[in-house]
Amino acid sequence: MNAFMVMEQWAETLAKDEALNSWIKSQFGRQLTIYLGFDAVREFGSRDAPYFVMAPAGEETGPEREELVFDIALFMGIVCQTRPQRTGNVIADPSMLFMDTQFSPRILQSLHDNSGDYVPELAEGQTYPARDGYCEREMVVSVRIPNTLNLKHAPWR
């Protein structure tokens, strides 16, 4: 078991979530692009949005551990309308608002509801200020998997 195995399962989970994919297509006019790892020279950006990137960020493994812990870095990007939303004296950036209240929560909810034993937990992250409607969010989430030798789980190595 390793982080890439978890990431592959999560990619499959997101790719098969018909409700999520229909919603993304209706919001952005294109499907979600899912990356497993990335090349730092050719990083993802606004031209790839909407996107969801996963990369290993740490692990706690070993045969004596009761559970394996994998930290996975998540990067998300969207492009939304660029005109701020004004309600009286309150002005909200639409892409940051959409990232924090719609896009990111729907992605995480899909992973939570459909990932079986690989449910993400313990998340830390931030949303970056938008640049001409392009908004990015990064998080590190942890997944804990029992370290057992049975039909459901592969050993730690």
JOQUI-V108967 format. One record per helix or strand. SS is the DSSP state (A for helix, B for strand). FROM is the first residue (numbers start at 1). LEN is the number of residues. If there is no record, write none. Layout:
# JOQUI-V108967
ss->SS from->FROM len->LEN
ss->SS from->FROM len->LEN
This chain:
# JOQUI-V108967
ss->A from->3 len->14
ss->A from->18 len->11
ss->B from->33 len->4
ss->A from->46 len->3
ss->B from->51 len->10
ss->B from->67 len->13
ss->B from->85 len->3
ss->B from->90 len->3
ss->A from->94 len->21
ss->B from->121 len->7
ss->B from->131 len->1
ss->B from->134 len->13
